[in-house]
Amino acid sequence: MTSAAIARRSARGRERVVARMHNHVAALEKFQLAATGLEAQRVAASGATKQLDELSQEVAASGEALAEMELGLAASDPATAAPVTATAEA
């Protein structure tokens, strides 16, 4: 084999290696994008769960405050105590 043939063969081999490396880099970039997307979804989901937990606690606290107010009003005003009890029994 002549030196020119060896040089051509070496150049083709080098081109193939470079093409394969480009392909691998593209695959790694796609993988990185997918992983970043999954991480963003996980963060968003945990953030939504946290917001729901906070809202649930706020609703529970306001419900308890309303119940305490109703009990306080019913105990202080005997005229309103009877209808509240009658409504609860019906």
VENUR-V909791 format. One record per residue. N is the residue number from 0. RES is the residue in one letter. PSI is psi as a letter, one per 20 degrees, with the letter a starting at -180 (NA if undefined). Layout:
n: {N	N}
res: {RES	RES}
psi: {PSI	PSI}
//
This chain:
n: {0	1	2	3	4	5	6	7	8	9	10	11	12	13	14	15	16	17	18	19	20	21	22	23	24	25	26	27	28	29	30	31	32	33	34	35	36	37	38	39	40	41	42	43	44	45	46	47	48	49	50	51	52	53	54	55	56	57	58	59	60	61	62	63	64	65	66	67	68	69	70	71	72	73	74	75	76	77	78	79	80	81	82	83	84	85	86	87	88	89}
res: {M	T	S	A	A	I	A	R	R	S	A	R	G	R	E	R	V	V	A	R	M	H	N	H	V	A	A	L	E	K	F	Q	L	A	A	T	G	L	E	A	Q	R	V	A	A	S	G	A	T	K	Q	L	D	E	L	S	Q	E	V	A	A	S	G	E	A	L	A	E	M	E	L	G	L	A	A	S	D	P	A	T	A	A	P	V	T	A	T	A	E	A}
psi: {p	r	h	h	h	g	g	g	g	h	g	g	g	g	g	g	g	g	g	g	g	g	g	g	g	g	g	h	g	g	g	g	g	g	g	g	g	g	g	g	g	g	g	g	g	h	g	g	g	g	g	g	g	g	g	g	h	g	g	g	g	h	g	g	g	g	g	h	g	g	h	g	g	h	h	h	o	h	h	i	h	g	h	g	g	h	h	h	h	NA}
//
